[in-house]
Amino acid sequence: MALNPESRFTFSPLHRLQWEEAQQKYVILYPEGLVELNVPAAEILKLCDGTRNLETIVEELEQKFETSGIRDDVAGLLESALENGWIRALP
Protein backbone atom coordinates (compact mmCIF):
# COMPACT_ATOMS: atom_id res chain seq x y z
CA MET A 1 0.00 0.00 0.00
CA ALA A 2 1.56 3.29 -1.11
CA LEU A 3 1.01 6.29 1.12
CA ASN A 4 -0.37 9.46 -0.39
CA PRO A 5 2.29 12.09 0.41
CA GLU A 6 -0.41 14.70 1.03
CA SER A 7 -2.41 12.63 3.51
CA ARG A 8 -2.41 13.64 7.15
CA PHE A 9 -2.73 10.93 9.77
CA THR A 10 -4.97 10.71 12.81
CA PHE A 11 -6.03 7.97 15.19
CA SER A 12 -9.11 5.93 14.44
CA PRO A 13 -12.01 6.80 16.76
CA LEU A 14 -11.92 3.18 17.97
CA HIS A 15 -8.25 3.34 19.04
CA ARG A 16 -6.40 5.41 21.61
CA LEU A 17 -2.68 5.90 22.16
CA GLN A 18 -1.94 5.92 25.88
CA TRP A 19 1.01 5.70 28.27
CA GLU A 20 0.67 2.64 30.53
CA GLU A 21 2.45 3.36 33.79
CA ALA A 22 2.40 -0.27 34.93
CA GLN A 23 4.14 -1.42 31.75
CA GLN A 24 6.26 1.71 31.33
CA LYS A 25 5.39 1.95 27.64
CA TYR A 26 2.89 3.35 25.19
CA VAL A 27 0.03 1.14 24.09
CA ILE A 28 -2.82 1.37 21.64
CA LEU A 29 -6.10 0.62 23.38
CA TYR A 30 -9.11 -0.65 21.45
CA PRO A 31 -12.31 -2.54 22.33
CA GLU A 32 -10.76 -5.98 21.77
CA GLY A 33 -7.57 -5.36 23.73
CA LEU A 34 -4.29 -3.49 23.45
CA VAL A 35 -1.08 -3.38 21.44
CA GLU A 36 2.22 -2.68 23.19
CA LEU A 37 4.46 -0.33 21.24
CA ASN A 38 8.22 -0.08 21.10
CA VAL A 39 9.74 3.39 21.49
CA PRO A 40 10.19 4.19 17.77
CA ALA A 41 6.61 3.17 16.95
CA ALA A 42 5.26 5.25 19.82
CA GLU A 43 7.27 8.30 18.73
CA ILE A 44 5.86 8.02 15.20
CA LEU A 45 2.28 7.46 16.28
CA LYS A 46 2.37 10.31 18.81
CA LEU A 47 2.69 12.62 15.80
CA CYS A 48 -0.50 11.29 14.16
CA ASP A 49 -2.74 14.10 15.35
CA GLY A 50 -4.45 14.98 12.07
CA THR A 51 -2.11 17.86 11.24
CA ARG A 52 0.98 16.04 9.91
CA ASN A 53 1.72 14.14 6.71
CA LEU A 54 4.54 11.64 6.14
CA GLU A 55 7.16 14.26 5.28
CA THR A 56 6.34 16.40 8.31
CA ILE A 57 6.51 13.39 10.63
CA VAL A 58 9.87 12.35 9.18
CA GLU A 59 11.29 15.88 9.45
CA GLU A 60 10.20 16.26 13.08
CA LEU A 61 11.63 12.88 14.09
CA GLU A 62 14.92 13.49 12.27
CA GLN A 63 15.30 16.80 14.09
CA LYS A 64 14.27 15.41 17.48
CA PHE A 65 16.64 12.44 17.32
CA GLU A 66 19.38 14.11 15.24
CA THR A 67 19.31 11.43 12.57
CA SER A 68 18.45 11.03 8.90
CA GLY A 69 17.36 8.37 6.46
CA ILE A 70 14.33 7.15 8.43
CA ARG A 71 11.65 7.87 5.81
CA ASP A 72 11.22 4.23 4.74
CA ASP A 73 10.91 3.03 8.33
CA VAL A 74 8.36 5.71 9.19
CA ALA A 75 6.38 4.98 6.02
CA GLY A 76 6.42 1.26 6.82
CA LEU A 77 5.05 1.82 10.32
CA LEU A 78 2.35 4.18 9.04
CA GLU A 79 1.33 1.64 6.38
CA SER A 80 1.10 -1.09 9.01
CA ALA A 81 -0.92 1.18 11.32
CA LEU A 82 -3.31 1.98 8.47
CA GLU A 83 -3.72 -1.70 7.59
CA ASN A 84 -4.42 -2.52 11.25
CA GLY A 85 -6.97 0.29 11.48
CA TRP A 86 -5.11 2.14 14.24
CA ILE A 87 -4.89 5.36 12.21
CA ARG A 88 -6.73 6.95 9.32
CA ALA A 89 -5.46 8.99 6.39
CA LEU A 90 -7.12 12.36 5.99
CA PRO A 91 -7.15 14.13 2.60
C-alpha positions in Angstrom: 0.0 0.0 0.0 1.6 3.3 -1.1 1.0 6.3 1.1 -0.4 9.5 -0.4 2.3 12.1 0.4 -0.4 14.7 1.0 -2.4 12.6 3.5 -2.4 13.6 7.1 -2.7 10.9 9.8 -5.0 10.7 12.8 -6.0 8.0 15.2 -9.1 5.9 14.4 -12.0 6.8 16.8 -11.9 3.2 18.0 -8.3 3.3 19.0 -6.4 5.4 21.6 -2.7 5.9 22.2 -1.9 5.9 25.9 1.0 5.7 28.3 0.7 2.6 30.5 2.4 3.4 33.8 2.4 -0.3 34.9 4.1 -1.4 31.8 6.3 1.7 31.3 5.4 2.0 27.6 2.9 3.4 25.2 0.0 1.1 24.1 -2.8 1.4 21.6 -6.1 0.6 23.4 -9.1 -0.6 21.5 -12.3 -2.5 22.3 -10.8 -6.0 21.8 -7.6 -5.4 23.7 -4.3 -3.5 23.5 -1.1 -3.4 21.4 2.2 -2.7 23.2 4.5 -0.3 21.2 8.2 -0.1 21.1 9.7 3.4 21.5 10.2 4.2 17.8 6.6 3.2 17.0 5.3 5.3 19.8 7.3 8.3 18.7 5.9 8.0 15.2 2.3 7.5 16.3 2.4 10.3 18.8 2.7 12.6 15.8 -0.5 11.3 14.2 -2.7 14.1 15.3 -4.4 15.0 12.1 -2.1 17.9 11.2 1.0 16.0 9.9 1.7 14.1 6.7 4.5 11.6 6.1 7.2 14.3 5.3 6.3 16.4 8.3 6.5 13.4 10.6 9.9 12.4 9.2 11.3 15.9 9.4 10.2 16.3 13.1 11.6 12.9 14.1 14.9 13.5 12.3 15.3 16.8 14.1 14.3 15.4 17.5 16.6 12.4 17.3 19.4 14.1 15.2 19.3 11.4 12.6 18.4 11.0 8.9 17.4 8.4 6.5 14.3 7.2 8.4 11.6 7.9 5.8 11.2 4.2 4.7 10.9 3.0 8.3 8.4 5.7 9.2 6.4 5.0 6.0 6.4 1.3 6.8 5.1 1.8 10.3 2.3 4.2 9.0 1.3 1.6 6.4 1.1 -1.1 9.0 -0.9 1.2 11.3 -3.3 2.0 8.5 -3.7 -1.7 7.6 -4.4 -2.5 11.3 -7.0 0.3 11.5 -5.1 2.1 14.2 -4.9 5.4 12.2 -6.7 7.0 9.3 -5.5 9.0 6.4 -7.1 12.4 6.0 -7.2 14.1 2.6 
